[in-house]
Amino acid sequence: MYLPSQEMILTTSKGKKITGIIGSRAPHGMSVSEKAKVIKPVDLFMDLGIDTKEQAEELGIQIGDMITPNSKFKIMNNPNYLAGKAWDDRIGVAVAIDVLKELQNVEHCANIYAVGTVQEEVGLRGARTSTQVVKPDIAFALDVTTAKDTPMDKGEVKLGGGVILSILDSSTLANRGLIKKLEEISEKLGLDINYDCMTAGGTDAGNIHKTFQGIVTMTLSIPTRYMHSPRLIIHRKDYVQTVKVIAEFCKILNWKLIEEIKDNNR
């Protein structure tokens, strides 16, 4: 994430929000070698617009307080494009909530759990503990992937492409039977199908699929531009179609389908 000159919010242990700016040097005051270097986070500072350490203490600031980018949600010029911070992975939580809404007042056989895991970026830690608690028979990791439709990134995955089935990443291979079933559902519902192979990075699926005797798992991804920056962009269509395919899967899930999926993975 690019941090110099960004406006940030420091949240104290008592919930107080304090605005600050990450300090940066004027480019014309840097040497050529300095301009080419990426500043390490430990070398950055946050300017709170105060004079002394005592004033910082009076504000209630302590070592370890959370600091986050001060980025606001925005509907872009084309209203299908949505900008905001932390789509990675707030958007996964939103998808899960809307899937549960789709299942309201619908009779189905499965017990559906929606889990907002923590610390995925630093070791898939929440995925490990939540899987131990839920003990799922089938699991979807809902995450983002890099949209490759900008001058910086070129590829097949684009905003507005619809459902993205993640075939593999650096930590897991998707269950083939589960991929096949989601393809069938997407075709039935008239949804667009796309595929993602992410050789760098991973999702909670990397931990989930190895738990117990192995859990039928795959990732569904929402493409986003400018991942791991203060401002990301997603597309409404990708979100809506992802909700639809998961909700439809949950409606038809039963023990017979679970066995069919497992047989198709062999």
C-alpha positions as YAML, in Angstrom:
chain: A
units: angstrom
residues:
- id: 1
  name: MET
  ca: [0.00, 0.00, 0.00]
- id: 2
  name: TYR
  ca: [1.22, 3.52, -0.85]
- id: 3
  name: LEU
  ca: [1.17, 5.50, 2.41]
- id: 4
  name: PRO
  ca: [3.11, 8.81, 2.17]
- id: 5
  name: SER
  ca: [0.80, 11.88, 2.12]
- id: 6
  name: GLN
  ca: [-2.31, 9.73, 2.76]
- id: 7
  name: GLU
  ca: [-4.93, 10.92, 5.27]
- id: 8
  name: MET
  ca: [-5.41, 8.34, 8.02]
- id: 9
  name: ILE
  ca: [-7.69, 7.75, 11.00]
- id: 10
  name: LEU
  ca: [-6.22, 6.64, 14.33]
- id: 11
  name: THR
  ca: [-8.72, 4.89, 16.58]
- id: 12
  name: THR
  ca: [-7.92, 4.91, 20.29]
- id: 13
  name: SER
  ca: [-8.73, 2.07, 22.70]
- id: 14
  name: LYS
  ca: [-11.82, 4.07, 23.77]
- id: 15
  name: GLY
  ca: [-13.04, 4.43, 20.18]
- id: 16
  name: LYS
  ca: [-12.02, 8.06, 19.65]
- id: 17
  name: LYS
  ca: [-11.26, 8.89, 15.98]
- id: 18
  name: ILE
  ca: [-8.21, 11.10, 15.36]
- id: 19
  name: THR
  ca: [-7.22, 12.38, 11.91]
- id: 20
  name: GLY
  ca: [-3.62, 12.51, 10.78]
- id: 21
  name: ILE
  ca: [-1.47, 12.59, 7.64]
- id: 22
  name: ILE
  ca: [1.45, 10.31, 6.81]
- id: 23
  name: GLY
  ca: [4.48, 12.53, 6.34]
- id: 24
  name: SER
  ca: [6.22, 12.78, 2.98]
- id: 25
  name: ARG
  ca: [9.14, 14.72, 1.55]
- id: 26
  name: ALA
  ca: [8.87, 17.03, -1.44]
- id: 27
  name: PRO
  ca: [10.32, 15.15, -4.47]
- id: 28
  name: HIS
  ca: [12.61, 18.02, -5.44]
- id: 29
  name: GLY
  ca: [14.28, 17.69, -2.02]
- id: 30
  name: MET
  ca: [15.25, 14.07, -2.62]
- id: 31
  name: SER
  ca: [18.28, 12.57, -4.28]
- id: 32
  name: VAL
  ca: [17.82, 10.33, -7.32]
- id: 33
  name: SER
  ca: [18.43, 7.21, -5.21]
- id: 34
  name: GLU
  ca: [15.88, 8.30, -2.58]
- id: 35
  name: LYS
  ca: [13.20, 8.82, -5.23]
- id: 36
  name: ALA
  ca: [13.67, 5.25, -6.45]
- id: 37
  name: LYS
  ca: [13.26, 3.69, -2.97]
- id: 38
  name: VAL
  ca: [10.07, 2.41, -1.35]
- id: 39
  name: ILE
  ca: [9.84, 3.78, 2.17]
- id: 40
  name: LYS
  ca: [9.55, 1.05, 4.80]
- id: 41
  name: PRO
  ca: [6.54, 1.34, 7.14]
- id: 42
  name: VAL
  ca: [8.86, 1.56, 10.17]
- id: 43
  name: ASP
  ca: [10.40, 4.72, 8.68]
- id: 44
  name: LEU
  ca: [7.06, 6.52, 8.28]
- id: 45
  name: PHE
  ca: [5.40, 8.87, 10.75]
- id: 46
  name: MET
  ca: [1.88, 10.20, 11.19]
- id: 47
  name: ASP
  ca: [1.51, 13.97, 11.56]
- id: 48
  name: LEU
  ca: [-1.35, 14.69, 13.98]
- id: 49
  name: GLY
  ca: [-1.02, 18.46, 13.82]
- id: 50
  name: ILE
  ca: [0.05, 18.78, 17.46]
- id: 51
  name: ASP
  ca: [3.15, 20.06, 19.22]
- id: 52
  name: THR
  ca: [4.24, 17.56, 21.85]
- id: 53
  name: LYS
  ca: [4.14, 13.96, 23.05]
- id: 54
  name: GLU
  ca: [2.07, 15.15, 26.01]
- id: 55
  name: GLN
  ca: [-0.62, 16.45, 23.66]
- id: 56
  name: ALA
  ca: [-0.74, 13.04, 21.97]
- id: 57
  name: GLU
  ca: [-1.18, 11.39, 25.37]
- id: 58
  name: GLU
  ca: [-3.95, 13.86, 26.24]
- id: 59
  name: LEU
  ca: [-5.77, 12.71, 23.08]
- id: 60
  name: GLY
  ca: [-5.72, 9.18, 24.51]
- id: 61
  name: ILE
  ca: [-3.24, 7.79, 21.97]
- id: 62
  name: GLN
  ca: [-1.34, 4.64, 22.96]
- id: 63
  name: ILE
  ca: [1.15, 2.32, 21.30]
- id: 64
  name: GLY
  ca: [-0.75, -0.30, 19.32]
- id: 65
  name: ASP
  ca: [-3.75, 1.87, 18.41]
- id: 66
  name: MET
  ca: [-5.29, 1.02, 15.04]
- id: 67
  name: ILE
  ca: [-4.58, 3.27, 12.04]
- id: 68
  name: THR
  ca: [-6.66, 3.01, 8.86]
- id: 69
  name: PRO
  ca: [-6.90, 4.99, 5.59]
- id: 70
  name: ASN
  ca: [-9.58, 7.69, 5.63]
- id: 71
  name: SER
  ca: [-11.28, 6.58, 2.42]
- id: 72
  name: LYS
  ca: [-14.99, 7.04, 1.76]
- id: 73
  name: PHE
  ca: [-17.39, 4.87, -0.24]
- id: 74
  name: LYS
  ca: [-18.28, 6.42, -3.59]
- id: 75
  name: ILE
  ca: [-20.50, 5.56, -6.55]
- id: 76
  name: MET
  ca: [-18.45, 6.31, -9.63]
- id: 77
  name: ASN
  ca: [-19.49, 8.11, -12.83]
- id: 78
  name: ASN
  ca: [-20.90, 4.86, -14.17]
- id: 79
  name: PRO
  ca: [-23.06, 3.82, -11.17]
- id: 80
  name: ASN
  ca: [-22.14, 0.17, -11.63]
- id: 81
  name: TYR
  ca: [-18.61, 1.00, -10.49]
- id: 82
  name: LEU
  ca: [-18.19, 1.31, -6.72]
- id: 83
  name: ALA
  ca: [-15.12, 2.73, -4.97]
- id: 84
  name: GLY
  ca: [-14.18, 2.18, -1.36]
- id: 85
  name: LYS
  ca: [-11.52, 0.98, 1.04]
- id: 86
  name: ALA
  ca: [-11.09, -2.60, 2.22]
- id: 87
  name: TRP
  ca: [-13.23, -4.28, -0.44]
- id: 88
  name: ASP
  ca: [-10.60, -6.90, 0.37]
- id: 89
  name: ASP
  ca: [-12.40, -8.37, 2.13]
- id: 90
  name: ARG
  ca: [-15.47, -6.48, 3.28]
- id: 91
  name: ILE
  ca: [-17.08, -7.40, -0.01]
- id: 92
  name: GLY
  ca: [-16.89, -11.08, 0.97]
- id: 93
  name: VAL
  ca: [-18.83, -10.35, 4.15]
- id: 94
  name: ALA
  ca: [-21.42, -8.41, 2.17]
- id: 95
  name: VAL
  ca: [-21.87, -11.32, -0.28]
- id: 96
  name: ALA
  ca: [-22.39, -13.73, 2.63]
- id: 97
  name: ILE
  ca: [-25.01, -11.47, 4.21]
- id: 98
  name: ASP
  ca: [-26.93, -11.12, 0.95]
- id: 99
  name: VAL
  ca: [-26.82, -14.89, 0.42]
- id: 100
  name: LEU
  ca: [-28.50, -15.32, 3.80]
- id: 101
  name: LYS
  ca: [-31.13, -12.76, 2.80]
- id: 102
  name: GLU
  ca: [-31.79, -14.71, -0.41]
- id: 103
  name: LEU
  ca: [-32.39, -17.84, 1.69]
- id: 104
  name: GLN
  ca: [-34.96, -16.24, 3.97]
- id: 105
  name: ASN
  ca: [-38.34, -17.99, 3.74]
- id: 106
  name: VAL
  ca: [-36.86, -20.62, 1.41]
- id: 107
  name: GLU
  ca: [-37.00, -24.27, 2.48]
- id: 108
  name: HIS
  ca: [-33.63, -26.01, 2.18]
- id: 109
  name: CYS
  ca: [-31.86, -28.97, 3.74]
- id: 110
  name: ALA
  ca: [-28.51, -27.45, 4.63]
- id: 111
  name: ASN
  ca: [-27.39, -25.56, 7.72]
- id: 112
  name: ILE
  ca: [-25.73, -22.42, 6.33]
- id: 113
  name: TYR
  ca: [-23.02, -20.58, 8.25]
- id: 114
  name: ALA
  ca: [-21.61, -17.18, 7.23]
- id: 115
  name: VAL
  ca: [-18.29, -16.40, 8.88]
- id: 116
  name: GLY
  ca: [-16.33, -13.15, 8.85]
- id: 117
  name: THR
  ca: [-12.82, -14.43, 9.48]
- id: 118
  name: VAL
  ca: [-9.93, -12.36, 10.82]
- id: 119
  name: GLN
  ca: [-6.19, -12.20, 10.06]
- id: 120
  name: GLU
  ca: [-6.41, -13.86, 6.65]
- id: 121
  name: GLU
  ca: [-3.62, -11.64, 5.32]
- id: 122
  name: VAL
  ca: [-1.19, -12.68, 8.05]
- id: 123
  name: GLY
  ca: [-1.67, -16.43, 8.12]
- id: 124
  name: LEU
  ca: [-5.28, -17.55, 7.48]
- id: 125
  name: ARG
  ca: [-5.70, -17.63, 11.26]
- id: 126
  name: GLY
  ca: [-9.44, -16.96, 11.48]
- id: 127
  name: ALA
  ca: [-10.11, -19.61, 8.86]
- id: 128
  name: ARG
  ca: [-8.40, -22.22, 11.02]
- id: 129
  name: THR
  ca: [-10.36, -21.48, 14.20]
- id: 130
  name: SER
  ca: [-13.76, -20.94, 12.55]
- id: 131
  name: THR
  ca: [-13.46, -24.18, 10.57]
- id: 132
  name: GLN
  ca: [-12.77, -26.06, 13.79]
- id: 133
  name: VAL
  ca: [-15.96, -24.59, 15.28]
- id: 134
  name: VAL
  ca: [-18.34, -24.95, 12.31]
- id: 135
  name: LYS
  ca: [-17.01, -28.27, 10.96]
- id: 136
  name: PRO
  ca: [-18.45, -27.69, 7.47]
- id: 137
  name: ASP
  ca: [-19.03, -30.34, 4.83]
- id: 138
  name: ILE
  ca: [-18.59, -27.78, 2.03]
- id: 139
  name: ALA
  ca: [-17.01, -24.32, 2.25]
- id: 140
  name: PHE
  ca: [-16.64, -21.31, -0.02]
- id: 141
  name: ALA
  ca: [-13.94, -18.73, 0.56]
- id: 142
  name: LEU
  ca: [-15.24, -15.35, -0.63]
- id: 143
  name: ASP
  ca: [-12.42, -13.03, -1.57]
- id: 144
  name: VAL
  ca: [-11.19, -10.61, -4.21]
- id: 145
  name: THR
  ca: [-8.83, -11.03, -7.13]
- id: 146
  name: THR
  ca: [-6.90, -8.57, -9.25]
- id: 147
  name: ALA
  ca: [-8.87, -7.00, -12.09]
- id: 148
  name: LYS
  ca: [-6.67, -6.94, -15.17]
- id: 149
  name: ASP
  ca: [-8.39, -4.25, -17.19]
- id: 150
  name: THR
  ca: [-6.20, -1.22, -16.51]
- id: 151
  name: PRO
  ca: [-3.07, 0.14, -18.21]
- id: 152
  name: MET
  ca: [-1.07, -1.43, -15.35]
- id: 153
  name: ASP
  ca: [-2.63, -4.90, -15.40]
- id: 154
  name: LYS
  ca: [-3.64, -6.75, -18.56]
- id: 155
  name: GLY
  ca: [-5.47, -10.06, -18.65]
- id: 156
  name: GLU
  ca: [-8.78, -11.89, -18.91]
- id: 157
  name: VAL
  ca: [-10.24, -11.00, -15.50]
- id: 158
  name: LYS
  ca: [-12.19, -7.75, -15.84]
- id: 159
  name: LEU
  ca: [-14.71, -5.77, -13.85]
- id: 160
  name: GLY
  ca: [-18.27, -6.57, -14.91]
- id: 161
  name: GLY
  ca: [-17.47, -10.08, -16.12]
- id: 162
  name: GLY
  ca: [-19.81, -11.85, -13.70]
- id: 163
  name: VAL
  ca: [-19.09, -14.98, -11.65]
- id: 164
  name: ILE
  ca: [-15.42, -15.84, -11.19]
- id: 165
  name: LEU
  ca: [-14.58, -19.42, -10.24]
- id: 166
  name: SER
  ca: [-11.07, -19.63, -8.83]
- id: 167
  name: ILE
  ca: [-9.35, -22.72, -10.18]
- id: 168
  name: LEU
  ca: [-6.20, -22.36, -8.11]
- id: 169
  name: ASP
  ca: [-3.96, -20.05, -6.13]
- id: 170
  name: SER
  ca: [-0.66, -20.52, -4.34]
- id: 171
  name: SER
  ca: [-2.28, -22.36, -1.43]
- id: 172
  name: THR
  ca: [-5.03, -24.52, -2.89]
- id: 173
  name: LEU
  ca: [-6.60, -26.25, -5.87]
- id: 174
  name: ALA
  ca: [-10.38, -25.90, -6.10]
- id: 175
  name: ASN
  ca: [-12.50, -29.02, -5.73]
- id: 176
  name: ARG
  ca: [-13.32, -30.10, -9.30]
- id: 177
  name: GLY
  ca: [-16.75, -31.46, -8.42]
- id: 178
  name: LEU
  ca: [-17.67, -28.15, -6.78]
- id: 179
  name: ILE
  ca: [-16.49, -26.18, -9.82]
- id: 180
  name: LYS
  ca: [-18.59, -28.38, -12.10]
- id: 181
  name: LYS
  ca: [-21.73, -27.88, -10.00]
- id: 182
  name: LEU
  ca: [-21.30, -24.09, -9.92]
- id: 183
  name: GLU
  ca: [-20.82, -24.11, -13.70]
- id: 184
  name: GLU
  ca: [-24.11, -25.97, -14.08]
- id: 185
  name: ILE
  ca: [-25.92, -23.53, -11.77]
- id: 186
  name: SER
  ca: [-24.46, -20.48, -13.51]
- id: 187
  name: GLU
  ca: [-25.55, -21.79, -16.93]
- id: 188
  name: LYS
  ca: [-29.02, -22.56, -15.60]
- id: 189
  name: LEU
  ca: [-29.41, -19.02, -14.18]
- id: 190
  name: GLY
  ca: [-27.93, -17.36, -17.27]
- id: 191
  name: LEU
  ca: [-24.93, -16.01, -15.37]
- id: 192
  name: ASP
  ca: [-21.57, -15.23, -16.95]
- id: 193
  name: ILE
  ca: [-18.76, -17.63, -16.00]
- id: 194
  name: ASN
  ca: [-15.11, -16.65, -15.73]
- id: 195
  name: TYR
  ca: [-12.06, -18.41, -14.29]
- id: 196
  name: ASP
  ca: [-9.12, -17.23, -12.23]
- id: 197
  name: CYS
  ca: [-5.70, -18.78, -11.65]
- id: 198
  name: MET
  ca: [-3.76, -16.72, -9.12]
- id: 199
  name: THR
  ca: [-0.20, -18.00, -8.78]
- id: 200
  name: ALA
  ca: [0.73, -15.41, -6.13]
- id: 201
  name: GLY
  ca: [-1.32, -15.06, -2.96]
- id: 202
  name: GLY
  ca: [-4.14, -17.14, -1.56]
- id: 203
  name: THR
  ca: [-7.40, -17.16, 0.40]
- id: 204
  name: ASP
  ca: [-8.91, -18.80, 3.48]
- id: 205
  name: ALA
  ca: [-9.53, -21.86, 1.29]
- id: 206
  name: GLY
  ca: [-5.84, -22.68, 1.74]
- id: 207
  name: ASN
  ca: [-6.47, -23.51, 5.38]
- id: 208
  name: ILE
  ca: [-10.05, -24.75, 5.22]
- id: 209
  name: HIS
  ca: [-9.47, -27.55, 2.71]
- id: 210
  name: LYS
  ca: [-6.76, -29.15, 4.89]
- id: 211
  name: THR
  ca: [-8.82, -29.31, 8.07]
- id: 212
  name: PHE
  ca: [-9.96, -32.66, 9.56]
- id: 213
  name: GLN
  ca: [-10.01, -35.32, 6.82]
- id: 214
  name: GLY
  ca: [-10.26, -32.59, 4.15]
- id: 215
  name: ILE
  ca: [-13.18, -30.30, 3.36]
- id: 216
  name: VAL
  ca: [-14.71, -29.73, -0.09]
- id: 217
  name: THR
  ca: [-13.63, -26.15, -0.73]
- id: 218
  name: MET
  ca: [-13.14, -23.52, -3.40]
- id: 219
  name: THR
  ca: [-12.86, -19.74, -3.73]
- id: 220
  name: LEU
  ca: [-15.25, -17.38, -5.48]
- id: 221
  name: SER
  ca: [-13.64, -14.06, -6.26]
- id: 222
  name: ILE
  ca: [-14.82, -10.52, -6.87]
- id: 223
  name: PRO
  ca: [-12.39, -8.67, -9.19]
- id: 224
  name: THR
  ca: [-11.13, -5.37, -7.86]
- id: 225
  name: ARG
  ca: [-8.84, -2.68, -9.17]
- id: 226
  name: TYR
  ca: [-5.99, -1.33, -7.00]
- id: 227
  name: MET
  ca: [-6.03, -4.11, -4.42]
- id: 228
  name: HIS
  ca: [-4.23, -3.38, -1.13]
- id: 229
  name: SER
  ca: [-4.46, 0.37, -1.65]
- id: 230
  name: PRO
  ca: [-6.61, 2.96, 0.19]
- id: 231
  name: ARG
  ca: [-9.13, 3.02, -2.68]
- id: 232
  name: LEU
  ca: [-10.43, 0.03, -4.63]
- id: 233
  name: ILE
  ca: [-13.06, -0.29, -7.35]
- id: 234
  name: ILE
  ca: [-15.51, -3.16, -7.94]
- id: 235
  name: HIS
  ca: [-18.51, -3.73, -10.24]
- id: 236
  name: ARG
  ca: [-22.13, -4.33, -9.17]
- id: 237
  name: LYS
  ca: [-22.68, -7.12, -11.70]
- id: 238
  name: ASP
  ca: [-19.89, -9.27, -10.29]
- id: 239
  name: TYR
  ca: [-21.31, -8.88, -6.81]
- id: 240
  name: VAL
  ca: [-24.92, -9.63, -7.75]
- id: 241
  name: GLN
  ca: [-24.08, -12.70, -9.82]
- id: 242
  name: THR
  ca: [-21.83, -14.12, -7.09]
- id: 243
  name: VAL
  ca: [-24.66, -13.81, -4.57]
- id: 244
  name: LYS
  ca: [-27.07, -15.54, -6.97]
- id: 245
  name: VAL
  ca: [-24.89, -18.56, -7.72]
- id: 246
  name: ILE
  ca: [-24.05, -19.23, -4.05]
- id: 247
  name: ALA
  ca: [-27.66, -18.78, -2.92]
- id: 248
  name: GLU
  ca: [-28.92, -21.20, -5.59]
- id: 249
  name: PHE
  ca: [-26.28, -23.75, -4.56]
- id: 250
  name: CYS
  ca: [-27.38, -23.49, -0.92]
- id: 251
  name: LYS
  ca: [-31.03, -24.02, -1.90]
- id: 252
  name: ILE
  ca: [-30.33, -27.36, -3.59]
- id: 253
  name: LEU
  ca: [-27.60, -28.68, -1.27]
- id: 254
  name: ASN
  ca: [-28.29, -32.05, 0.36]
- id: 255
  name: TRP
  ca: [-26.35, -35.21, 1.24]
- id: 256
  name: LYS
  ca: [-26.89, -36.70, -2.21]
- id: 257
  name: LEU
  ca: [-25.36, -33.61, -3.87]
- id: 258
  name: ILE
  ca: [-22.42, -33.66, -1.47]
- id: 259
  name: GLU
  ca: [-21.63, -37.26, -2.47]
- id: 260
  name: GLU
  ca: [-22.05, -36.38, -6.15]
- id: 261
  name: ILE
  ca: [-19.57, -33.51, -5.80]
- id: 262
  name: LYS
  ca: [-17.06, -35.73, -4.03]
- id: 263
  name: ASP
  ca: [-17.40, -38.43, -6.71]
- id: 264
  name: ASN
  ca: [-16.81, -35.84, -9.46]
- id: 265
  name: ASN
  ca: [-13.56, -34.77, -7.79]
- id: 266
  name: ARG
  ca: [-11.99, -38.24, -8.06]
...
